[in-house]
Amino acid sequence: MTLDSLRLWRNILLRSAALCYAFLLLTALIWLPLSDTWTGLTSRWYHIAPETVHNIVIYFLSVAKFFAIFVLLIPGLALHWTIKREMAK
């Protein structure tokens, strides 16, 4: 791979991680103040217990955060350090 293609992949991964974190923050900020309303609606629509709705939301936010860290951010940082090392040579 050339240095330009590594830069491209690094930029894609780091920008995707930033977008993922922004989405997670927006989701959490919308969910937290309106959790009673959303829980009531979703438990009525899908006929599930409100406790289950909370568990599903917490599970989603946790899985999305792990995805953002381990699939997007860590490879992006590794490519960043690789590019810096190659440019220093």
KELO-944171 format. One line per field, with one value per residue: residue number from 0; residue in one letter; x negated, z negated, y negated of N, C-alpha, C, O, CB in turn. Coordinates in pm, 1 decimal. Each point is the difference from the previous one (the first is absolute). Glycine has a CB too. Example, Ala and Ser with C-alpha at 12.3 -4.5 7.8 and 13.67 -1.06 7.14 Angstrom:
2
n = 0,1 $
res = A,S $
n_X = -1319.0,-154.2 $
n_Z = -780.0,196.6 $
n_Y = 569.0,-222.3 $
ca_X = 89.0,-82.0 $
ca_Z = 0.0,-6.0 $
ca_Y = -119.0,-119.0 $
c_X = -90.0,77.0 $
c_Z = 0.0,-73.0 $
c_Y = -120.0,-109.0 $
o_X = -103.6,-50.9 $
o_Z = -66.5,-16.9 $
o_Y = 1.9,-110.8 $
cb_X = 292.8,-67.5 $
cb_Z = -58.1,231.4 $
cb_Y = 115.4,173.6 $
END
This chain:
89
n = 0,1,2,3,4,5,6,7,8,9,10,11,12,13,14,15,16,17,18,19,20,21,22,23,24,25,26,27,28,29,30,31,32,33,34,35,36,37,38,39,40,41,42,43,44,45,46,47,48,49,50,51,52,53,54,55,56,57,58,59,60,61,62,63,64,65,66,67,68,69,70,71,72,73,74,75,76,77,78,79,80,81,82,83,84,85,86,87,88 $
res = M,T,L,D,S,L,R,L,W,R,N,I,L,L,R,S,A,A,L,C,Y,A,F,L,L,L,T,A,L,I,W,L,P,L,S,D,T,W,T,G,L,T,S,R,W,Y,H,I,A,P,E,T,V,H,N,I,V,I,Y,F,L,S,V,A,K,F,F,A,I,F,V,L,L,I,P,G,L,A,L,H,W,T,I,K,R,E,M,A,K $
n_X = -84.0,-139.7,-67.0,280.7,110.7,-85.3,167.1,254.7,0.0,-39.2,257.0,183.7,-71.4,48.6,285.1,110.8,-76.6,161.1,265.2,-7.2,-5.2,246.2,179.8,-59.6,87.4,277.4,77.4,-44.5,178.9,258.8,-16.9,-2.4,264.6,160.3,-74.1,311.6,35.8,-153.3,156.9,280.6,-84.2,-120.6,236.8,219.0,-171.1,-54.2,270.6,-295.9,77.5,-14.7,-223.2,-17.2,-51.3,-254.5,-124.3,13.2,-160.5,-237.8,-46.3,-34.4,-221.9,-178.8,-15.1,-82.8,-252.2,-118.9,23.5,-173.2,-237.9,-40.9,52.7,-151.1,-236.4,-192.6,-24.3,-36.2,-250.3,-133.0,2.6,-131.6,-253.5,-33.9,-28.2,-222.1,-183.2,11.0,-88.4,-267.0,-115.1 $
n_Z = 0.0,190.8,-271.4,159.8,-142.7,-294.0,53.7,70.0,-268.1,-179.2,114.6,-46.3,-303.7,-76.2,137.4,-142.6,-285.4,55.1,75.6,-263.5,-188.2,148.4,-47.5,-308.5,-43.0,139.8,-175.6,-269.5,78.1,71.2,-267.4,-218.2,53.8,91.5,-255.0,-29.2,313.1,65.2,-210.9,121.6,290.1,-59.1,-187.6,236.3,228.9,-135.9,-207.6,-186.5,-303.0,40.0,-43.2,317.3,40.7,-185.9,157.7,278.1,-104.0,-121.1,266.8,175.8,-177.7,-0.6,308.7,53.9,-198.3,141.8,286.3,-93.3,-103.4,222.9,287.7,-22.0,-188.2,72.1,311.5,-58.5,-179.9,209.6,225.1,-196.5,-39.5,313.4,70.2,-218.7,119.4,297.5,-82.3,-156.3,283.2 $
n_Y = 117.7,-223.3,-111.7,-11.2,260.6,-108.4,-261.3,168.9,158.0,-259.1,-131.0,252.1,20.5,-299.2,-28.9,265.6,-118.8,-267.0,152.0,174.2,-250.5,-139.0,257.2,5.1,-296.3,37.5,248.1,-149.1,-252.3,181.8,175.7,-221.1,-149.5,269.3,242.4,-67.7,-11.6,259.9,177.6,-67.6,71.9,274.4,113.4,-62.7,128.2,274.7,74.6,-125.3,-19.1,-326.0,229.0,26.0,-314.0,11.4,243.5,-151.3,-252.1,164.8,167.9,-259.1,-123.3,265.4,31.8,-301.8,17.9,255.9,-138.9,-241.4,185.3,200.7,-147.7,-286.9,-15.8,228.6,-52.3,-314.2,52.6,199.8,-222.3,-214.7,176.6,66.1,-304.6,-52.5,225.8,-111.3,-297.0,106.7,132.5 $
ca_X = 84.0,-75.0,24.7,125.5,113.3,6.7,60.8,142.8,65.1,-5.0,99.9,132.9,24.9,10.8,123.2,111.4,5.2,54.9,143.0,63.3,11.0,101.1,129.4,26.1,30.4,132.5,96.3,10.3,63.0,142.5,62.8,3.9,110.5,129.6,4.1,133.5,87.7,-41.5,24.9,143.8,37.7,-54.5,57.5,134.0,-7.5,-60.7,51.2,-108.2,-4.1,-84.8,-135.4,-66.0,-34.1,-120.9,-111.9,-33.1,-67.1,-133.2,-77.3,-33.4,-101.4,-125.6,-55.6,-43.3,-122.5,-108.6,-27.2,-71.1,-135.8,-85.1,1.7,-29.9,-99.8,-131.1,-72.5,-32.3,-118.0,-114.8,-41.2,-57.9,-136.8,-77.7,-29.2,-100.9,-129.2,-48.1,-40.3,-121.9,-114.5 $
ca_Z = 0.0,2.3,-112.7,26.0,-30.8,-146.7,-47.4,31.0,-95.8,-132.1,-4.9,-0.5,-130.6,-106.0,19.6,-33.8,-146.0,-47.9,29.7,-87.5,-132.5,6.2,3.9,-133.5,-90.0,35.9,-42.9,-146.1,-40.3,31.8,-77.7,-144.8,-50.5,46.6,-13.5,-41.9,116.9,96.9,-56.1,9.1,139.7,54.5,-67.5,55.1,141.2,19.0,-105.7,-85.6,-130.1,0.1,-42.5,117.0,88.4,-56.1,24.3,142.6,28.7,-61.3,78.7,127.0,-22.0,-36.3,117.8,94.0,-52.3,23.6,143.2,33.2,-54.9,43.7,144.5,71.9,-58.5,-20.0,127.9,49.7,-72.3,41.8,130.3,-21.3,-49.2,108.2,96.6,-61.3,0.1,137.6,41.6,-71.4,60.0 $
ca_Y = -117.7,-124.2,-89.7,-71.4,86.8,9.3,-125.4,5.2,91.1,-62.6,-106.7,61.3,61.9,-100.1,-77.6,89.4,7.1,-126.7,1.0,98.5,-59.8,-105.5,68.2,55.0,-110.9,-48.6,100.9,-3.0,-125.6,7.8,106.3,-22.3,-81.8,48.3,145.3,46.5,-6.2,101.0,132.8,25.1,23.0,124.9,116.4,18.7,40.2,131.8,87.4,49.0,-66.6,-119.4,35.1,56.8,-111.9,-61.3,92.0,-3.0,-127.7,4.8,95.5,-64.4,-103.2,66.0,66.5,-103.4,-60.7,95.8,-1.5,-123.6,3.8,110.5,21.2,-123.3,-89.3,63.2,12.5,-133.5,-48.1,80.7,-51.4,-132.8,17.2,59.8,-106.0,-88.6,69.4,7.3,-133.9,-36.9,71.3 $
c_X = -88.8,37.1,130.4,122.5,12.5,63.0,150.2,73.7,0.4,107.5,141.8,31.8,19.0,125.6,123.2,14.5,59.7,149.7,75.8,17.1,103.5,140.2,36.3,36.9,139.0,108.6,20.4,69.8,148.6,69.1,17.5,114.6,138.1,18.5,137.4,96.9,-33.6,29.5,147.7,44.9,-49.0,56.5,143.3,-4.5,-46.8,37.3,-113.2,-1.4,-92.8,-144.2,-80.8,-41.7,-127.7,-122.2,-43.7,-75.8,-141.2,-89.7,-43.2,-110.2,-135.2,-66.7,-50.8,-127.7,-119.2,-36.1,-82.1,-144.1,-84.4,-3.4,-41.7,-118.3,-137.4,-72.8,-37.5,-122.4,-124.5,-50.4,-63.8,-144.8,-90.0,-39.7,-105.9,-137.8,-58.1,-45.7,-127.9,-123.0,-63.9 $
c_Z = 0.0,-119.4,19.0,-30.3,-151.1,-60.0,23.4,-99.6,-140.7,-12.4,-2.9,-137.2,-110.1,15.1,-30.3,-151.1,-57.5,25.2,-89.9,-140.9,-2.9,1.5,-136.9,-99.4,27.2,-45.4,-151.3,-47.6,33.5,-90.3,-147.3,-46.4,37.0,-19.6,-44.0,118.1,100.0,-51.2,9.2,141.7,51.4,-70.6,47.0,143.0,16.6,-108.7,-80.4,-128.0,6.0,-43.8,117.3,97.5,-49.1,24.8,146.2,34.2,-57.4,75.9,132.7,-17.9,-35.2,120.7,100.6,-47.5,18.9,148.2,37.7,-48.6,69.8,151.5,76.9,-57.9,-11.9,132.5,59.7,-68.2,37.4,136.9,-12.0,-46.4,106.1,102.8,-55.4,2.9,141.4,51.2,-66.8,61.5,110.4 $
c_Y = -124.4,-85.9,-77.1,86.3,21.7,-124.8,-0.3,88.9,-58.2,-106.6,55.2,57.7,-104.2,-85.2,84.6,13.2,-128.5,-8.1,96.8,-55.3,-111.8,60.3,56.9,-108.6,-55.4,97.7,-2.6,-127.9,-4.4,101.1,-38.1,-90.0,53.7,149.2,51.5,1.7,109.3,140.8,35.1,30.8,134.9,123.3,24.4,51.9,143.1,100.8,65.4,-82.5,-122.9,28.6,55.1,-110.1,-67.2,88.4,-2.0,-127.9,-0.2,96.3,-62.3,-103.4,61.9,65.5,-102.8,-67.8,93.3,6.5,-122.8,4.8,104.4,20.9,-125.4,-76.9,63.7,25.3,-135.7,-58.1,78.8,-44.8,-138.3,11.2,62.7,-105.4,-94.5,63.4,5.6,-135.8,-45.5,64.9,-80.2 $
o_X = -106.1,97.9,69.4,99.5,111.1,79.6,77.2,103.3,98.6,72.1,85.5,109.5,91.4,63.0,98.9,111.7,80.8,74.9,111.5,105.3,73.0,90.4,114.4,91.5,75.8,102.7,113.0,81.2,77.2,112.9,106.7,73.0,97.8,82.7,42.4,78.0,88.7,42.1,35.7,79.7,76.5,17.9,44.8,77.3,54.3,-47.8,-2.0,52.2,-98.2,-93.0,-120.1,-105.8,-88.6,-106.7,-119.5,-97.8,-94.0,-118.0,-115.4,-96.1,-104.1,-120.7,-105.7,-85.2,-107.8,-117.7,-97.7,-89.9,-107.5,-96.8,-58.3,-93.0,-98.9,-118.8,-105.8,-84.6,-108.8,-120.9,-95.1,-87.2,-118.5,-113.9,-91.5,-99.1,-120.2,-94.7,-72.2,-111.8,-97.1 $
o_Z = -62.4,-69.8,-97.2,-52.5,-51.7,-93.6,-85.8,-53.6,-72.5,-99.6,-71.3,-52.0,-81.7,-99.6,-52.4,-51.5,-92.7,-86.9,-43.1,-61.6,-98.1,-66.2,-44.1,-80.6,-93.3,-53.5,-48.4,-92.3,-68.6,-43.0,-57.3,-90.5,-69.3,67.7,43.2,15.5,47.7,76.5,36.8,22.8,59.0,63.2,3.4,36.4,81.9,1.8,-19.7,-4.4,74.2,48.2,11.7,62.2,80.1,35.5,29.1,74.6,67.1,19.8,40.2,77.0,42.3,19.5,60.1,81.4,38.5,34.4,74.3,67.2,51.0,51.5,108.0,72.9,38.8,8.8,61.5,65.5,8.8,21.5,71.7,51.8,8.2,46.7,72.0,27.7,18.5,78.2,54.8,-21.2,60.8 $
o_Y = -3.1,26.2,-29.9,-49.8,12.2,8.2,-43.0,-40.1,13.3,-4.8,-52.5,-21.5,12.2,-35.3,-51.3,3.9,5.0,-44.7,-29.1,16.7,-13.6,-50.9,-10.8,16.9,-26.3,-41.8,5.2,4.8,-67.1,-23.4,22.1,40.5,-28.0,61.1,107.2,94.0,70.7,86.7,111.9,91.0,76.4,104.1,114.6,88.7,74.2,113.4,121.5,-111.4,0.8,-64.7,-24.1,8.7,-29.8,-50.0,4.5,4.9,-42.7,-28.9,14.8,-1.6,-50.2,-14.4,19.2,-35.7,-45.4,10.2,10.3,-50.3,-31.4,55.9,10.3,-34.4,-62.2,-31.0,-13.4,-60.8,-56.8,-8.6,-31.2,-69.8,-32.4,-1.1,-39.8,-67.7,-19.0,-8.0,-83.3,-47.0,45.0 $
cb_X = 290.6,-110.0,-317.0,-217.3,-138.7,-282.8,-291.2,-154.9,-169.5,-318.2,-243.9,-131.8,-225.5,-311.7,-214.6,-147.0,-281.4,-295.3,-164.2,-204.7,-311.6,-252.1,-152.6,-249.9,-319.4,-202.4,-179.3,-291.0,-295.9,-161.3,-206.5,-317.3,-249.5,-83.7,-285.1,-119.1,-65.2,-220.9,-230.5,-48.1,-82.6,-226.6,-191.3,4.7,-100.2,-138.7,204.9,-189.3,143.2,297.3,205.3,240.0,332.6,246.4,201.9,301.3,316.2,217.1,240.4,330.1,284.0,212.4,262.0,323.3,243.6,193.3,310.8,305.5,195.3,145.8,238.6,332.1,281.8,208.3,228.0,324.7,256.3,208.5,278.5,314.8,208.1,233.3,325.5,275.3,193.5,248.9,309.6,245.8,204.4 $
cb_Z = -59.3,319.5,61.0,228.0,275.1,94.4,132.4,296.4,212.6,86.0,193.3,296.5,155.1,84.0,226.8,266.0,92.1,128.9,278.7,198.7,56.0,189.1,285.7,129.5,80.2,250.0,243.8,76.2,101.2,281.0,215.2,92.7,84.1,96.4,-98.3,-246.1,-80.8,6.0,-192.0,-216.7,-22.6,-3.8,-203.2,-184.6,-22.7,112.2,160.8,205.2,-190.5,-95.1,-243.5,-89.7,-24.1,-211.6,-215.8,-23.0,-67.3,-243.8,-147.9,1.5,-118.3,-248.4,-95.2,-14.6,-206.1,-233.4,-32.3,-79.1,-270.6,-268.1,-140.6,-14.5,-162.2,-216.8,-20.7,-16.5,-196.5,-155.1,35.1,-108.2,-240.5,-82.1,18.8,-175.4,-217.0,-38.8,-17.3,-186.7,-116.6 $
cb_Y = 127.9,-16.0,9.3,-82.9,101.1,137.9,-77.6,2.3,181.2,50.4,-95.6,73.7,184.9,31.3,-87.3,121.8,147.9,-64.7,-31.4,167.6,72.1,-97.8,66.1,168.2,-29.0,-78.7,135.9,134.0,-44.7,-40.3,143.0,-10.2,-165.8,-243.6,-113.8,-185.8,-316.5,-241.9,-140.1,-240.7,-322.4,-227.6,-158.3,-271.2,-309.7,-228.2,-78.9,186.3,221.3,-68.7,71.8,202.3,-5.7,-63.6,140.0,134.2,-75.7,-25.8,175.4,39.4,-107.4,53.5,174.8,-0.5,-83.0,123.0,115.4,-75.4,-45.0,48.9,159.0,23.1,-46.7,137.8,226.8,26.3,-13.9,202.7,163.9,-20.6,55.8,219.0,56.2,-29.2,156.1,199.1,30.6,20.9,170.3 $
END
